[in-house]
Amino acid sequence: MQDDQRIIHLWQETLEQAFLEKATDVHIEAQEEFTHVRFRVDGSLRTYRRIKVTYHEHLCAHVKVLAQLDIAEKRLPQDGRLNFIPTIAAKTNPQKIDCRVSTLPTVFGEKIVVRLLTNSYGNLRLEQLGFDSEQLLKVQSSLNAPQGLILVTGPTGSGKTLTLYTFLTLLNDGTKNISTVEDPPEIMLSGINQVAVNEKSGMDFAKSLRAMLRQDPDIIMIGEIRDSVTAQTALQAAQTGHLVLATLHTNSCVSTITRLRYLGCEKDVLAQSLLMVTAQRLLRKRCTFCTSIGTSCNYCKNTGYLGRFAVHEVLKLDTEIRSAIESEVYANDLLKLAQEQGMNSLLTQSELYVKKGLTTTSEVLSKIGYIS
């Protein structure tokens, strides 16, 4: 009984601290002698505590019970959800934090990752996403279009979901049928029909999307374009009177065009259906407390960074860009044309933030690459 209470207290304390430190993920990792509990804060992992390895199975079982997973199954990965209310904010600002739970068998025991999902998407405005004034105008005009494909691109952990959900919140004015297909839905959005992909039952992205098109949709959001069938179906939907929003794992706007061509999208369909492509990264902000104090800092745990902000690259297709895509110009030539028309690359945007003192060259190097 004492051990059970200790585990319950340990887990609640861990979640409370993760919430306080604004962690996005909690990692529970079994090693030979200790179990390590680590937080991902501002994109980087930091150790929170070590616990006796003898407590590992009890802690994993407790988390799995909360996430409604099979505690007897330790040989296969599992996915679930749980939620908690931080006691530190219960009186002043009570809120329920949704968490996504993933388990994975490892040599020394199960590894569990718990992602803390913010409920603040509905309160976000377009102006808070980090677009500059020119980029913002391009985004707003694209979102006002009656049909076409809008792509948000970048690597895992670059904030694409936040951007997409903010777009959807802006579009959700009660006059449109909005449906999403996700794997899995991260945040439940009121007034929007959200479909969870279930590969085991055969309900993949492509099949879900085809079924959705028979449901009289105005706006469709695809959590991720992963294959040629989904890519081509998304473009067909954009051609036939629907506004389609989706993510794609590419590094830049121009490489997105190349990737879609590789997925079998016809150049003329691509040129006519694609409205806008954005590429983004999350950069850590320089800690202002460190800068002013100049000594060891409790705010940023001596990392030199506190918080993150998004940097964007926005390509809005016009007649010249569409013609270049139809002519299958080389990627370098397409990039040059886009830059001539005012598109700042991720590197150019990042360099501006470095000059303003918001971040550092080393941070940009680690997230994007070389700055001239």
Backbone hydrogen bonds in HBPLUS format (Angstrom, degrees):
<---DONOR---> <-ACCEPTOR-->    atom                        ^
c    i                          cat <-CA-CA->   ^        H-A-AA   ^      H-
h    n   atom  resd res      DA  || num        DHA   H-A  angle D-A-AA Bond
n    s   type  num  typ     dist DA aas  dist angle  dist       angle   num
A0005-GLN N   A0001-MET O   3.01 MM   4  6.29 163.5  2.04 151.2 154.8     1
A0006-ARG N   A0002-GLN O   2.88 MM   4  6.09 152.1  1.95 145.8 154.5     2
A0007-ILE N   A0003-ASP O   2.92 MM   4  6.17 154.6  1.99 150.1 156.1     3
A0008-ILE N   A0004-ASP O   2.98 MM   4  6.25 163.7  2.01 153.1 157.4     4
A0009-HIS N   A0005-GLN O   2.92 MM   4  6.07 164.9  1.95 149.9 154.1     5
A0010-LEU N   A0006-ARG O   2.84 MM   4  5.97 155.5  1.90 144.1 151.7     6
A0011-TRP N   A0007-ILE O   2.91 MM   4  6.11 161.0  1.94 152.6 156.6     7
A0012-GLN N   A0008-ILE O   3.04 MM   4  6.23 166.8  2.06 151.1 154.8     8
A0013-GLU N   A0009-HIS O   2.90 MM   4  5.96 161.7  1.93 149.1 154.9     9
A0014-THR N   A0010-LEU O   2.92 MM   4  6.07 148.7  2.02 141.2 150.0    10
A0015-LEU N   A0011-TRP O   2.99 MM   4  6.28 163.4  2.02 153.9 156.8    11
A0016-GLU N   A0012-GLN O   2.91 MM   4  6.11 159.7  1.95 150.3 156.5    12
A0017-GLN N   A0013-GLU O   3.00 MM   4  6.18 160.5  2.04 146.3 151.0    13
A0018-ALA N   A0014-THR O   2.91 MM   4  6.12 155.4  1.97 147.7 155.2    14
A0019-PHE N   A0015-LEU O   2.90 MM   4  6.08 154.8  1.97 148.0 154.5    15
A0020-LEU N   A0016-GLU O   2.95 MM   4  6.24 156.6  2.01 146.7 153.2    16
A0021-GLU N   A0017-GLN O   2.92 MM   4  6.12 155.0  1.98 149.8 155.9    17
A0023-ALA N   A0018-ALA O   2.89 MM   5  5.09 171.2  1.90 157.6 157.0    18
A0022-LYS N   A0019-PHE O   3.14 MM   3  5.03 157.0  2.20 101.0 107.5    19
A0024-THR N   A0040-ARG O   2.90 MM  16  5.75 159.2  1.94 168.9 171.4    20
A0116-LEU N   A0024-THR O   2.87 MM  92  5.25 151.8  1.95 131.5 140.8    21
A0040-ARG N   A0025-ASP O   2.98 MM  15  5.19 156.4  2.04 144.0 146.2    22
A0026-VAL N   A0114-VAL O   2.79 MM  88  5.06 148.9  1.88 139.4 150.1    23
A0114-VAL N   A0026-VAL O   2.86 MM  88  5.06 162.0  1.89 147.8 153.8    24
A0027-HIS N   A0038-ARG O   2.77 MM  11  5.03 171.2  1.77 155.5 158.3    25
A0038-ARG N   A0027-HIS O   2.88 MM  11  5.03 159.2  1.93 143.2 150.1    26
A0028-ILE N   A0112-ILE O   2.78 MM  84  5.09 163.1  1.81 161.1 164.7    27
A0112-ILE N   A0028-ILE O   3.04 MM  84  5.09 156.5  2.10 141.0 147.6    28
A0029-GLU N   A0036-HIS O   2.85 MM   7  5.12 172.8  1.86 157.8 160.3    29
A0036-HIS N   A0029-GLU O   2.84 MM   7  5.12 153.1  1.91 156.5 153.0    30
A0031-GLN N   A0034-PHE O   2.95 MM   3  5.40 139.2  2.12 142.0 154.7    31
A0035-THR N   A0051-ILE O   2.97 MM  16  5.28 171.3  1.98 154.0 156.6    32
A0051-ILE N   A0035-THR O   2.93 MM  16  5.28 160.6  1.97 149.3 155.8    33
A0037-VAL N   A0049-ARG O   2.93 MM  12  5.40 164.9  1.95 173.0 168.5    34
A0048-TYR N   A0037-VAL O   2.81 MM  11  5.63 161.9  1.84 150.8 155.7    35
A0049-ARG N   A0037-VAL O   3.25 MM  12  5.40 158.9  2.29 141.5 146.3    36
A0039-PHE N   A0046-ARG O   2.87 MM   7  5.44 157.9  1.92 164.0 163.0    37
A0046-ARG N   A0039-PHE O   2.78 MM   7  5.44 151.2  1.86 153.6 163.4    38
A0041-VAL N   A0044-SER O   2.84 MM   3  5.43 152.2  1.91 161.5 152.5    39
A0044-SER N   A0041-VAL O   3.06 MM   3  5.43 167.9  2.08 120.9 121.0    40
A0055-TYR N   A0052-LYS O   2.96 MM   3  5.69 161.1  2.00 120.0 125.7    41
A0056-HIS N   A0053-VAL O   3.08 MM   3  5.17 158.2  2.13 105.4 112.3    42
A0059-LEU N   A0055-TYR O   2.94 MM   4  6.14 160.0  1.98 159.7 165.7    43
A0060-CYS N   A0056-HIS O   2.91 MM   4  6.17 166.3  1.93 158.9 162.5    44
A0061-ALA N   A0057-GLU O   2.90 MM   4  6.00 159.0  1.95 145.0 151.2    45
A0062-HIS N   A0058-HIS O   2.98 MM   4  6.16 154.1  2.05 143.6 150.4    46
A0063-VAL N   A0059-LEU O   3.05 MM   4  6.35 163.0  2.08 152.6 156.3    47
A0064-LYS N   A0060-CYS O   2.90 MM   4  6.09 159.2  1.94 150.4 156.8    48
A0065-VAL N   A0061-ALA O   2.90 MM   4  6.10 149.9  1.99 146.6 154.3    49
A0066-LEU N   A0062-HIS O   3.11 MM   4  6.38 163.0  2.14 148.7 152.7    50
A0067-ALA N   A0063-VAL O   2.96 MM   4  6.21 143.3  2.10 143.0 153.6    51
A0069-LEU N   A0064-LYS O   2.79 MM   5  4.96 176.2  1.79 152.9 153.0    52
A0068-GLN N   A0065-VAL O   3.06 MM   3  4.98 161.1  2.09 104.5 109.6    53
A0073-GLU N   A0070-ASP O   3.28 MM   3  5.52 146.1  2.40 102.6 111.4    54
A0103-THR N   A0078-GLN O   2.89 MM  25  5.21 161.3  1.93 153.7 156.0    55
A0080-GLY N   A0101-VAL O   2.90 MM  21  5.01 157.1  1.95 141.2 145.6    56
A0101-VAL N   A0080-GLY O   2.78 MM  21  5.01 177.2  1.78 139.7 140.1    57
A0082-LEU N   A0099-CYS O   2.98 MM  17  5.20 155.3  2.04 139.5 145.8    58
A0099-CYS N   A0082-LEU O   2.70 MM  17  5.20 147.5  1.80 177.0 166.7    59
A0084-PHE N   A0097-ILE O   3.04 MM  13  5.38 148.4  2.14 138.4 147.6    60
A0097-ILE N   A0084-PHE O   2.78 MM  13  5.38 173.6  1.79 162.7 161.0    61
A0089-ALA N   A0086-PRO O   3.16 MM   3  5.58 148.2  2.26 107.1 115.7    62
A0090-ALA N   A0087-THR O   3.26 MM   3  4.78 156.4  2.32  92.7  99.7    63
A0093-ASN N   A0089-ALA O   2.83 MM   4  5.08 142.5  1.97 131.1 143.5    64
A0117-LEU N   A0098-ASP O   2.83 MM  19  5.40 169.3  1.85 167.5 166.7    65
A0100-ARG N   A0115-ARG O   2.89 MM  15  5.04 151.9  1.97 140.9 148.2    66
A0115-ARG N   A0100-ARG O   2.79 MM  15  5.04 163.0  1.81 153.7 155.6    67
A0102-SER N   A0113-VAL O   2.95 MM  11  5.31 151.9  2.03 150.2 159.0    68
A0113-VAL N   A0102-SER O   2.93 MM  11  5.31 161.8  1.97 154.2 160.3    69
A0104-LEU N   A0111-LYS O   2.86 MM   7  5.14 138.3  2.03 147.1 157.7    70
A0111-LYS N   A0104-LEU O   2.77 MM   7  5.14 172.3  1.77 151.1 153.1    71
A0106-THR N   A0109-GLY O   3.08 MM   3  5.21 134.4  2.30 112.3 125.7    72
A0109-GLY N   A0106-THR O   3.32 MM   3  5.21 160.0  2.37 101.5 107.4    73
A0123-ASN N   A0120-SER O   3.06 MM   3  5.35 146.6  2.18 106.6 116.4    74
A0124-LEU N   A0121-TYR O   3.09 MM   3  5.32 156.8  2.14 107.7 115.0    75
A0128-GLN N   A0125-ARG O   2.94 MM   3  5.47 157.4  1.99 115.1 122.4    76
A0129-LEU N   A0126-LEU O   3.22 MM   3  5.69 170.6  2.23 118.2 120.1    77
A0136-LEU N   A0132-ASP O   2.85 MM   4  5.98 155.4  1.92 157.0 164.9    78
A0137-LEU N   A0133-SER O   3.23 MM   4  6.48 151.5  2.32 142.9 148.4    79
A0138-LYS N   A0134-GLU O   3.32 MM   4  6.63 155.6  2.39 144.5 150.3    80
A0139-VAL N   A0135-GLN O   2.95 MM   4  6.26 157.1  2.00 153.2 159.7    81
A0140-GLN N   A0136-LEU O   2.90 MM   4  6.08 169.3  1.92 154.0 156.8    82
A0141-SER N   A0137-LEU O   3.05 MM   4  6.16 164.0  2.07 146.5 150.7    83
A0142-SER N   A0138-LYS O   3.10 MM   4  6.21 150.8  2.19 140.1 148.1    84
A0143-LEU N   A0139-VAL O   2.94 MM   4  6.19 157.8  1.99 154.4 160.3    85
A0144-ASN N   A0140-GLN O   3.11 MM   4  6.29 132.6  2.35 139.2 151.3    86
A0145-ALA N   A0142-SER O   3.12 MM   3  5.29 158.9  2.17 104.9 111.4    87
A0148-GLY N   A0242-HIS O   3.04 MM  94  6.46 156.3  2.09 145.5 137.8    88
A0244-VAL N   A0148-GLY O   2.84 MM  96  6.12 173.3  1.85 166.2 168.4    89
A0149-LEU N   A0273-SER O   2.89 MM 124  6.00 152.2  1.97 150.4 153.2    90
A0275-LEU N   A0149-LEU O   2.81 MM 126  5.39 166.9  1.83 142.1 146.4    91
A0150-ILE N   A0244-VAL O   2.82 MM  94  6.18 162.5  1.85 164.8 170.9    92
A0246-ALA N   A0150-ILE O   3.04 MM  96  6.49 146.3  2.16 160.0 169.1    93
A0151-LEU N   A0276-MET O   3.02 MM 125  6.41 164.2  2.05 153.8 157.7    94
A0278-THR N   A0151-LEU O   2.87 MM 127  6.28 157.1  1.93 157.9 165.6    95
A0152-VAL N   A0246-ALA O   2.88 MM  94  6.28 158.5  1.93 154.6 161.8    96
A0248-LEU N   A0152-VAL O   3.26 MM  96  6.55 140.9  2.42 136.3 140.9    97
A0153-THR N   A0278-THR O   2.73 MM 125  5.97 163.1  1.76 154.1 160.1    98
A0280-GLN N   A0153-THR O   3.14 MM 127  6.53 143.2  2.28 144.3 151.2    99
A0163-THR N   A0159-GLY O   3.19 MM   4  6.48 160.4  2.23 151.7 156.9   100
A0164-LEU N   A0160-LYS O   2.91 MM   4  6.20 165.7  1.93 156.9 160.4   101
A0165-TYR N   A0161-THR O   2.88 MM   4  6.02 169.2  1.89 156.4 159.3   102
A0166-THR N   A0162-LEU O   3.03 MM   4  6.13 147.7  2.14 142.1 150.6   103
A0167-PHE N   A0163-THR O   3.01 MM   4  6.32 153.7  2.08 147.9 155.1   104
A0168-LEU N   A0164-LEU O   2.92 MM   4  6.27 160.2  1.96 152.9 158.1   105
A0169-THR N   A0165-TYR O   2.93 MM   4  6.11 155.6  1.99 142.7 149.2   106
A0170-LEU N   A0166-THR O   3.07 MM   4  6.27 155.6  2.13 146.6 152.3   107
A0171-LEU N   A0167-PHE O   3.02 MM   4  6.33 150.8  2.11 147.4 155.8   108
A0172-ASN N   A0168-LEU O   2.90 MM   4  5.97 128.9  2.16 145.8 159.3   109
A0173-ASP N   A0171-LEU O   2.90 MM   2  5.79 127.7  2.18 112.4  96.6   110
A0218-ASP N   A0177-ASN O   2.89 MM  41  5.19 173.3  1.89 145.5 146.7   111
A0219-ILE N   A0177-ASN O   3.17 MM  42  6.42 168.4  2.19 147.9 149.4   112
A0193-ASN N   A0178-ILE O   3.01 MM  15  6.26 165.1  2.03 161.9 157.1   113
A0179-SER N   A0219-ILE O   3.02 MM  40  6.47 160.2  2.06 157.5 161.3   114
A0221-MET N   A0179-SER O   2.89 MM  42  6.36 150.8  1.98 148.2 156.3   115
A0180-THR N   A0193-ASN O   2.76 MM  13  6.23 153.4  1.83 159.6 163.6   116
A0195-VAL N   A0180-THR O   2.82 MM  15  5.87 153.3  1.89 137.1 146.2   117
A0181-VAL N   A0221-MET O   2.88 MM  40  6.37 148.4  1.98 162.1 172.6   118
A0223-GLY N   A0181-VAL O   2.76 MM  42  5.96 170.8  1.77 168.4 165.1   119
A0182-GLU N   A0195-VAL O   2.90 MM  13  6.25 163.5  1.92 170.8 174.2   120
A0197-VAL N   A0182-GLU O   2.80 MM  15  5.89 162.2  1.83 162.0 164.5   121
A0192-ILE N   A0189-LEU O   3.30 MM   3  5.78 152.2  2.38 137.0 134.6   122
A0198-ASN N   A0203-MET O   2.82 MM   5  4.89 154.6  1.88 143.0 147.6   123
A0201-SER N   A0198-ASN O   3.22 MM   3  5.68 131.3  2.47 107.6 118.4   124
A0203-MET N   A0198-ASN O   2.90 MM   5  4.89 135.0  2.10 156.1 143.7   125
A0202-GLY N   A0199-GLU O   3.01 MM   3  4.91 151.5  2.09  99.5 108.4   126
A0204-ASP N   A0202-GLY O   3.11 MM   2  5.75 126.6  2.41 104.9  90.1   127
A0208-SER N   A0204-ASP O   2.97 MM   4  6.05 163.9  2.00 153.5 158.7   128
A0209-LEU N   A0205-PHE O   2.87 MM   4  5.98 156.4  1.93 149.7 156.6   129
A0210-ARG N   A0206-ALA O   2.98 MM   4  6.24 158.1  2.03 148.9 154.4   130
A0211-ALA N   A0207-LYS O   3.05 MM   4  6.27 159.1  2.10 148.1 153.5   131
A0212-MET N   A0208-SER O   2.90 MM   4  6.06 151.1  1.98 144.5 153.2   132
A0213-LEU N   A0209-LEU O   3.09 MM   4  6.33 142.9  2.24 145.0 153.4   133
A0214-ARG N   A0211-ALA O   3.09 MM   3  5.49 153.3  2.17 107.4 115.6   134
A0215-GLN N   A0212-MET O   2.94 MM   3  5.18 160.4  1.98 114.2 117.8   135
A0243-LEU N   A0218-ASP O   3.13 MM  25  6.47 172.1  2.14 160.2 159.7   136
A0220-ILE N   A0243-LEU O   2.92 MM  23  6.36 158.7  1.97 156.7 163.0   137
A0245-LEU N   A0220-ILE O   2.78 MM  25  6.19 161.9  1.81 160.4 166.9   138
A0222-ILE N   A0245-LEU O   2.73 MM  23  6.20 158.7  1.77 157.5 163.5   139
A0225-ILE N   A0247-THR O   2.96 MM  22  6.22 160.5  1.99 160.3 162.4   140
A0231-ALA N   A0227-ASP O   3.07 MM   4  6.28 161.8  2.10 150.6 156.3   141
A0232-GLN N   A0228-SER O   2.92 MM   4  6.04 167.1  1.93 152.1 155.1   142
A0233-THR N   A0229-VAL O   2.94 MM   4  6.04 156.0  2.00 146.7 153.9   143
A0234-ALA N   A0230-THR O   2.91 MM   4  6.00 154.0  1.98 146.6 153.5   144
A0235-LEU N   A0231-ALA O   3.12 MM   4  6.40 155.1  2.19 145.3 151.3   145
A0236-GLN N   A0232-GLN O   2.97 MM   4  6.19 152.7  2.04 143.3 151.1   146
A0237-ALA N   A0233-THR O   2.91 MM   4  6.13 154.7  1.97 146.9 153.6   147
A0238-ALA N   A0234-ALA O   2.98 MM   4  6.23 151.3  2.06 142.1 150.2   148
A0239-GLN N   A0235-LEU O   2.93 MM   4  6.15 137.3  2.11 140.1 151.7   149
A0240-THR N   A0236-GLN O   3.12 MM   4  6.31 135.0  2.33 140.8 151.7   150
A0240-THR N   A0237-ALA O   3.23 MM   3  5.24 132.5  2.47  94.4 106.6   151
A0242-HIS N   A0237-ALA O   3.28 MM   5  5.72 141.8  2.43 153.4 154.1   152
A0250-THR N   A0248-LEU O   3.09 MM   2  5.91 121.2  2.45 109.3  93.2   153
A0256-THR N   A0252-SER O   3.21 MM   4  6.32 128.8  2.49 132.6 144.6   154
A0256-THR N   A0253-CYS O   3.13 MM   3  5.17 135.4  2.33  95.7 108.4   155
A0257-ILE N   A0254-VAL O   3.09 MM   3  5.38 125.7  2.40 103.2 115.4   156
A0258-THR N   A0254-VAL O   3.34 MM   4  6.78 159.9  2.39 148.2 152.7   157
A0259-ARG N   A0255-SER O   2.90 MM   4  6.07 154.2  1.97 141.6 148.9   158
A0260-LEU N   A0256-THR O   2.96 MM   4  6.19 159.1  2.00 150.5 155.1   159
A0261-ARG N   A0257-ILE O   3.05 MM   4  6.33 153.4  2.13 148.3 155.6   160
A0262-TYR N   A0258-THR O   2.96 MM   4  6.23 150.7  2.05 145.2 153.7   161
A0263-LEU N   A0259-ARG O   2.95 MM   4  6.28 137.3  2.13 141.2 153.3   162
A0265-CYS N   A0260-LEU O   3.12 MM   5  5.72 162.0  2.15 155.6 152.1   163
A0264-GLY N   A0261-ARG O   3.04 MM   3  5.25 155.9  2.10 107.8 111.8   164
A0270-LEU N   A0266-GLU O   2.85 MM   4  6.01 161.8  1.88 158.6 164.6   165
A0271-ALA N   A0267-LYS O   2.92 MM   4  6.02 160.3  1.96 143.6 149.0   166
A0272-GLN N   A0268-ASP O   3.09 MM   4  6.19 152.6  2.17 141.1 147.6   167
A0273-SER N   A0269-VAL O   2.92 MM   4  5.86 144.0  2.05 146.4 155.4   168
A0274-LEU N   A0270-LEU O   3.11 MM   4  5.71 160.9  2.15 145.7 148.8   169
A0317-LEU N   A0275-LEU O   3.09 MM  42  5.72 157.7  2.14 143.7 150.4   170
A0277-VAL N   A0315-LEU O   2.88 MM  38  5.19 158.5  1.93 146.3 153.6   171
A0315-LEU N   A0277-VAL O   2.81 MM  38  5.19 174.4  1.81 167.4 168.9   172
A0279-ALA N   A0313-GLU O   2.84 MM  34  5.04 153.8  1.91 143.6 151.8   173
A0313-GLU N   A0279-ALA O   2.80 MM  34  5.04 139.2  1.97 152.7 158.5   174
A0281-ARG N   A0311-VAL O   3.10 MM  30  5.54 147.7  2.21 149.6 158.9   175
A0311-VAL N   A0281-ARG O   2.96 MM  30  5.54 159.8  2.00 154.7 159.9   176
A0283-LEU N   A0309-PHE O   2.87 MM  26  5.54 164.7  1.89 169.7 166.2   177
A0309-PHE N   A0283-LEU O   2.91 MM  26  5.54 152.9  1.98 152.6 160.7   178
A0285-LYS N   A0307-GLY O   2.85 MM  22  5.51 169.4  1.86 137.5 139.9   179
A0306-LEU N   A0285-LYS O   2.89 MM  21  5.54 148.0  1.99 140.7 151.2   180
A0286-ARG N   A0358-LEU O   2.87 MM  72  5.73 161.1  1.90 140.8 144.8   181
A0287-CYS N   A0304-GLY O   2.90 MM  17  5.31 165.3  1.93 126.1 124.7   182
A0291-THR N   A0287-CYS O   3.21 MM   4  6.47 159.7  2.25 143.5 149.2   183
A0292-SER N   A0288-THR O   3.07 MM   4  6.19 152.0  2.15 139.4 145.4   184
A0293-ILE N   A0289-PHE O   2.86 MM   4  5.86 156.3  1.91 148.0 155.3   185
A0294-GLY N   A0290-CYS O   2.72 MM   4  5.16 148.1  1.82 133.8 145.0   186
A0302-ASN N   A0297-CYS O   3.10 MM   5  5.11 133.8  2.32 142.1 151.7   187
A0303-THR N   A0300-CYS O   3.14 MM   3  5.61 150.8  2.23 111.1 118.7   188
A0322-ARG N   A0318-ASP O   2.91 MM   4  6.09 166.9  1.93 160.1 164.3   189
A0323-SER N   A0319-THR O   2.93 MM   4  6.09 156.3  1.99 145.4 152.2   190
A0324-ALA N   A0320-GLU O   2.93 MM   4  6.16 150.3  2.02 144.3 152.5   191
A0325-ILE N   A0321-ILE O   2.96 MM   4  6.26 152.6  2.04 150.5 157.5   192
A0326-GLU N   A0322-ARG O   2.98 MM   4  6.26 161.1  2.01 150.5 155.5   193
A0327-SER N   A0323-SER O   2.94 MM   4  6.13 139.9  2.11 139.0 150.2   194
A0329-VAL N   A0324-ALA O   3.19 MM   5  5.68 171.4  2.19 156.2 158.8   195
A0328-GLU N   A0325-ILE O   3.03 MM   3  4.97 156.1  2.09 101.6 108.8   196
A0333-ASP N   A0330-TYR O   3.08 MM   3  5.31 119.5  2.46 101.5 116.0   197
A0334-LEU N   A0330-TYR O   2.94 MM   4  6.27 154.0  2.01 153.6 162.0   198
A0335-LEU N   A0331-ALA O   2.88 MM   4  6.11 154.5  1.94 149.5 156.4   199
A0336-LYS N   A0332-ASN O   2.98 MM   4  6.19 157.6  2.03 142.3 148.3   200
A0337-LEU N   A0333-ASP O   2.99 MM   4  6.19 157.3  2.04 145.2 150.9   201
A0338-ALA N   A0334-LEU O   2.96 MM   4  6.19 159.8  2.00 147.7 153.1   202
A0339-GLN N   A0335-LEU O   2.92 MM   4  6.15 157.5  1.97 152.2 158.2   203
A0340-GLU N   A0336-LYS O   2.94 MM   4  6.14 148.0  2.05 144.0 152.9   204
A0341-GLN N   A0337-LEU O   3.14 MM   4  6.40 133.8  2.37 138.8 150.5   205
A0341-GLN N   A0338-ALA O   3.16 MM   3  5.14 131.5  2.41  92.5 105.5   206
A0343-MET N   A0338-ALA O   3.03 MM   5  5.57 160.5  2.07 140.0 139.0   207
A0342-GLY N   A0339-GLN O   3.06 MM   3  5.08 160.8  2.09 105.8 108.3   208
A0349-GLN N   A0345-SER O   2.97 MM   4  6.24 168.3  1.99 157.6 160.3   209
A0350-SER N   A0346-LEU O   2.90 MM   4  5.99 157.9  1.95 143.5 150.3   210
A0351-GLU N   A0347-LEU O   2.89 MM   4  6.05 152.8  1.97 147.0 154.1   211
A0352-LEU N   A0348-THR O   3.26 MM   4  6.54 147.4  2.37 143.0 150.5   212
A0353-TYR N   A0349-GLN O   3.32 MM   4  6.73 150.2  2.41 144.1 151.4   213
A0353-TYR N   A0350-SER O   3.07 MM   3  5.14 117.0  2.48  95.7 110.7   214
A0354-VAL N   A0350-SER O   2.94 MM   4  6.30 147.6  2.05 149.3 159.1   215
A0355-LYS N   A0351-GLU O   3.03 MM   4  6.27 160.0  2.07 147.4 152.0   216
A0356-LYS N   A0352-LEU O   3.08 MM   4  6.35 138.0  2.26 137.2 148.6   217
A0358-LEU N   A0353-TYR O   3.00 MM   5  5.44 149.2  2.10 165.8 161.3   218
A0357-GLY N   A0354-VAL O   2.97 MM   3  5.07 150.5  2.06 102.1 111.6   219
A0364-VAL N   A0360-THR O   3.16 MM   4  6.51 158.8  2.21 149.6 154.8   220
A0365-LEU N   A0361-THR O   2.84 MM   4  6.10 158.1  1.89 153.3 160.0   221
A0366-SER N   A0362-SER O   3.08 MM   4  6.24 148.3  2.19 139.5 146.9   222
A0367-LYS N   A0363-GLU O   3.13 MM   4  6.36 136.7  2.33 141.3 152.5   223
A0367-LYS N   A0364-VAL O   3.19 MM   3  5.16 129.8  2.46  94.9 107.9   224
A0368-ILE N   A0364-VAL O   2.70 MM   4  5.50 160.4  1.73 157.1 161.2   225
A0369-GLY N   A0364-VAL O   3.14 MM   5  6.38 152.4  2.22 131.1 138.4   226
